[in-house]
Every structure is written in structure tokens, then in C-alpha cells.
Amino acid sequence: MINLNYHRNQVNKLKLSQVGISLKKSVALQLYFMEAGIGVMKENVTPYKDSDLTKKKQVEQMFDTISGNYDGLNRVISLGADVKWRKKVVKMIADSNPSSILDIATGTGDLAIKFTEKSTADKVVGLDISEGMLSVARKKTENSDLADRVSFIKGDSEALPFSDNSFDAITVSFGIRNFENLEKGLSEIYRVLSPKGLFVILETSVPKNFPWKQGYFVYTRGIMPVIGKIFSKDKVAYNYLSESASVFPHGEVLNNILKKIGFKEVKNMPQTFGVATIYSATK
Ligand SMILES: C[S@@+](CC[C@H](N)C(=O)[O-])C[C@H]1O[C@@H](n2cnc3c(N)ncnc32)[C@H](O)[C@@H]1O
């Protein structure tokens, strides 16, 4: 089996030596840029290192496999903190009084269901590329009063099946770091959001200060993958989830990407020492 990472490193080493920068110096520079928060989007992290499939296909496959125990493991891994963060997102959206809400990368649908319960919106759509995750979501609403206001559909955030300006509010929780092409996904969101509509992202981020930053790396790199390995059906999924979280642009870097797409009133609100961040923006 070809080890793509090994070959990629060799190519990078070659390129750097050609411009006279040692690997050690380049790592130090990268760390500097990470610390300074001036990072550009890092190389795409994918779930299965030796797979030839696109990131999108790998992500779909991975979430199909882990869909059955996603909810339980999610709660354990976030030590229950995600419940509080999600409540804030639900309140922000409900307070904006939307009549239509789109929850992208809805997964097992918890956020979309909460929007249906807590807001007055008459149309809530949860969209995801994983049929496995969607079937868990659909089971939660079948035979319930909410079923005629919420629907779950298969779709790709980078090619949304909706016309321009279709939704008053759009959310993505723990989804954008899985997009194959972040800017394409964000441009699609901008396109289908109504003028003055509200866009809210909930995503993992890396704490800035000691000792939370060090504790974060010990937890996400050491403990989280072990919990995943023991309890998940997919042994590498939780490696991917922690690795992708630690390299994904966050804070000011993500704010700037949102502004570049065209979003206005962009704000970021770090949660629980910065291990997650809520971003809000308007069109
Ligand atoms: C970590 S889960 C988050 C699920 C849910 N939003 C939550 O907060 O628990 C990420 C979800 O993003 C979905 N996803 C990844 N890439 C996507 C894409 N391009 N379009 C739509 N959904 C996508 C995955 O299938 C998965 O269900």
C-alpha cells in the first residue's frame, strides 16, 4: 500500500531545500503562523490516509459507518459541553424569528429538531451527505407532531439544491471542517441565505492560552482517539475528527474567510476556554 503522507513529506522537503529552508525551520515558521493566527487553510485532512476516494466520499462513508453510535459518543467526547453550546445556537436563531431554517451537515438532526421545537419557523430543513446519519434523524421525528415542519434531505453543502435567497437562517454545527472545499460551501450558503438572513456556525477551535491549549492537545490527540477506538465501529474516525479539528482555521482566520465570501457583521464567540466557537454573520 502506498503511504501518501510519506511521499507528500518527501516532496515538501525537496521544495523547501530548494529555497534553502530546513524542515526544522519550516515547522517553526508554521507554528509561528498558527500561534499568530495568520494561518491559511491547511492541507485537507482526510479520514482514510490510504484511500484514493475524494475527501467528500470518505467523509460520507465514515459518517455512514459511525451513525449508529454518533449521538452517544458525541456527548461523551465533548464531556456534555456541546449541549450548552447548541442551546446558545438555538436561542440565537429563534430570536431572529426566521420563517425558514436550513441546518447544513445536520447529521442525526438534533439541532434541526430543536429549531422546530423552539422557533416559530414553519419550514426547517436538515441536509446531509450521509444517508446513515439522515436515517437516524428521520427516525427521531417519524410519528411526531413536528414531522410536517421538519424534513431531512440528502444533499451536498457545496452544491445546495435550493434557489437563491431561500432561507432566513442557516446553521452548520461541527460540519464545515468536513467540507472538501470550504469556500465553495460557504459561497453556496451565502447564495441560498435571504438578504439580511442570519448564518450561525458552531465549530471546534483551539484554545489560545496556557493551560487550556496544552490540555486541549492532550485530550484531542491522546484521549479522544482512544475513546473512539474502543467504542466506535470505525477505528480511525475519531483520529480524523480530532486531527481535522486541530488544523481547521478558527477565530479571526475564519472570520476573514467569511468576510471574503461577502458575509457582513461577522462575529466569533469562543466557548468553554475556546475549545469551540460560535460564529455569526449576516448577508
Ligand atoms: C460531525 S457531524 C455533525 C453533525 C451535526 N451537525 C451535529 O452537530 O452533531 C458532521 C456531518 O457533516 C456531514 N457532511 C460532511 N460534509 C458534508 C457536505 N459536503 N455536505 C453535507 N453534509 C456534509 C457529515 O455527513 C456529518 O453528518
PDBQT file of the ligand as one rigid body, heavy atoms in Angstrom, charges set to zero:
ROOT
HETATM    1  C1  LIG A 301     -19.558  15.887  12.997  1.00  0.00    +0.000 C 
HETATM    2  S1  LIG A 301     -21.036  15.640  12.116  1.00  0.00    +0.000 S 
HETATM    3  C2  LIG A 301     -22.039  16.915  12.768  1.00  0.00    +0.000 C 
HETATM    4  C3  LIG A 301     -23.496  16.569  12.770  1.00  0.00    +0.000 C 
HETATM    5  C4  LIG A 301     -24.418  17.559  13.461  1.00  0.00    +0.000 C 
HETATM    6  N1  LIG A 301     -24.473  18.820  12.781  1.00  0.00    +0.000 N 
HETATM    7  C5  LIG A 301     -24.028  17.757  14.895  1.00  0.00    +0.000 C 
HETATM    8  O1  LIG A 301     -23.858  18.899  15.309  1.00  0.00    +0.000 OA
HETATM    9  O2  LIG A 301     -23.922  16.779  15.629  1.00  0.00    +0.000 OA
HETATM   10  C6  LIG A 301     -20.627  16.244  10.521  1.00  0.00    +0.000 C 
HETATM   11  C7  LIG A 301     -21.674  15.996   9.473  1.00  0.00    +0.000 C 
HETATM   12  O3  LIG A 301     -21.321  16.703   8.284  1.00  0.00    +0.000 OA
HETATM   13  C8  LIG A 301     -21.799  15.958   7.190  1.00  0.00    +0.000 C 
HETATM   14  N2  LIG A 301     -21.138  16.469   5.985  1.00  0.00    +0.000 N 
HETATM   15  C9  LIG A 301     -19.827  16.448   5.704  1.00  0.00    +0.000 A 
HETATM   16  N3  LIG A 301     -19.573  17.015   4.521  1.00  0.00    +0.000 NA
HETATM   17  C10 LIG A 301     -20.763  17.408   4.013  1.00  0.00    +0.000 A 
HETATM   18  C11 LIG A 301     -21.157  18.047   2.815  1.00  0.00    +0.000 A 
HETATM   19  N4  LIG A 301     -20.265  18.387   1.886  1.00  0.00    +0.000 N 
HETATM   20  N5  LIG A 301     -22.463  18.304   2.643  1.00  0.00    +0.000 NA
HETATM   21  C12 LIG A 301     -23.381  17.959   3.573  1.00  0.00    +0.000 A 
HETATM   22  N6  LIG A 301     -23.070  17.332   4.727  1.00  0.00    +0.000 NA
HETATM   23  C13 LIG A 301     -21.774  17.066   4.954  1.00  0.00    +0.000 A 
HETATM   24  C14 LIG A 301     -21.437  14.525   7.578  1.00  0.00    +0.000 C 
HETATM   25  O4  LIG A 301     -22.104  13.553   6.825  1.00  0.00    +0.000 OA
HETATM   26  C15 LIG A 301     -21.814  14.533   9.060  1.00  0.00    +0.000 C 
HETATM   27  O5  LIG A 301     -23.135  14.104   9.276  1.00  0.00    +0.000 OA
ENDROOT
TORSDOF 0
